[in-house]
Amino acid sequence: MADEGTRPIIVKRIKKVAGGHHGGAWKIAYADFVTAMMAFFLLMWLLGSTAKGSLSGIAEYFQTPLLVAMGGGSGSGDSSSVIQGGGKDLTRKDGQVKRGESVAPKKTYNIKAAQEAMEKIEAGQLKALKGRIEALIESNPTLNKYKNQLLLDITSEGLRIQIIDEQNRPMFASAKAELQPYTKDILREIGFSLNDVPNKISLSGHTDASVYSSGDKGYSNWELSSDRANASRKELIFGGMNESKVLRVVGLASAVLYDKDNPFNPINRRISIIVMNKKAEDAAANEGARSITVTNGDEEAVDPASAPQIAPASPAPTPAAVAKPPAPR
């Protein structure tokens, strides 16, 4: 019991500390996070807006910075430095080299020269076609018999092939649009050869100055020449010519005579097949339409009446006055 009285008494006291303020360290961390995010989005925006060539230059600099700085090149230096980009230009005339997308130089075209070149090529094609048809006439027994009635020449409209009448060998029945058998053979042989060029063709029928007893009031030389031209078109197609090549079929009666001195000469009765050049094609296709001319790249409207026209192969003479004209042939 005496020992219990001498035992020390230990008193434990717990000191309670109230929760205090944590300080502002979290604000610094948040600010660093926001700054990092802003820098990231700026980097992404720059990568998206920078040209591919510039990116290649930047990549090259970071791969070999010392080599680019010493040897010069894209992005290696400042345009205000004494030695431009580490290069050789000490006069500051050239500046830095940009590796972005270069602007292609503006091309200019000489329309007139191009048209002249196209016309020259086309003229060569028509001359070659003329040679092939002439060779066909010589080698083909059917055509060779009538070579005196086949006339070929180059006009302002293109290659003209004329099939003319002779006194004892007419192409058509008298005063009719009925083709003679040998005329059909001639047209069929020629028709297929016209497919050698892409040019359109124009067909025109012609008569002499002989008129019907009824004059021009009823069936006249105008209707006769038109019907003969259309009959010729059918035979050309039957011979193998592409139907889409025909651009114009007209009857000119005796308005364009072959023999102007003798309007009743049988040679005036003929069929003209013109393989048209591009200029004649455009004139025929746009006849009566609003014309457009190009001047220094600008379009300018031209009145069709004032637009230049292609003259016919032969001028229209004034028919001679005849007291009693013979019957038409």
Steps between C-alpha positions, in 0.01 A plus 500: 500500500794722575619446140174622358531827683835580348398423135513813280179626351522568120247742350457488116375813342396506128556827327227568246599711200222647289520454117672799338540643144695284247669793326513600121721223354205352304454827310853480365446145383170592332660798327779277368240255369304772320821643350604157379158442339509838328848430366378160375205646311722775355740232380216303338367814331844587363550148367164514328551842341863463393571397141643157437817645352561712809452197724764317300740790550437510876548124525827524310627772732429299815652187352828666403499851652876552478521387138216728392636795696847466349404405147190714461152394405141534592435647845866524593542855611331835502437718198655791690827325572818600320533161334160394378414166651865401523510521120712690250287811445671794672293762320169406667325482165375144505401455864403161634390216278139397547404137450129555482272430206636699210252689285498364146590760239203637308479355153403708203367367172512655156152420367575631152813289467314192625222556246750540219672177604167315507406637156836389363452148636144487366609620155757221492233244588270623221783493246580145607134405457501657153802287408334183630180565303700575185689175548169320554363642174806378310501153653125434509365384161153634582626850579771509237243490220348823630814685613430781252176567689669506842664832588697545824643827630575682827286809568464744787238265649700178471535213255243522220400192302278576199315242292396666176281413207619432148295543187461128439540385860266684741501416869124530540196425293387805308317751723489243783689422819542136396865395504645302213650160600859611430444815710398280792821298457711817504336637815523168683869462423573854619277479809709253698827689437355814662514326838881537497469852644274625783387806302134564426379518139271731309297385199368738237307431181535716189310526173555691179298806407226303322164558670169325521211631293327604822803704607569525874133494600470121513768231510812683387876461483517588870297195599676286237850590623398442864350159421809397305727605787293299747498197269880522486515513881308171522739328259807622691357354821406180320864474391618504863538866591409584858161671501606746771762652266234683299465857623320671212302399191398787270370557151643800313325459164702701244613769747862375501596399145815306420512637145394861538540571129253230400220460758350208306819296489435148642806543724293742712283206605700355785517385860757667729626313805709724726703346783490813714783639705444615859436860401232402250345257749468771763351743249239243392420380852463852642321649203242746631613454861662758728867511413773521766851627441783474752727801536784479753310241699175702509183402320340753273160461336487556125194554287470207254430747221837667556694179562740391225351241268677237292448569134368216282743309286375675186326840485140511392478652153203677353311251282492599137164604361354237270196553286393135486685291757533129427340239722690419822731202514 
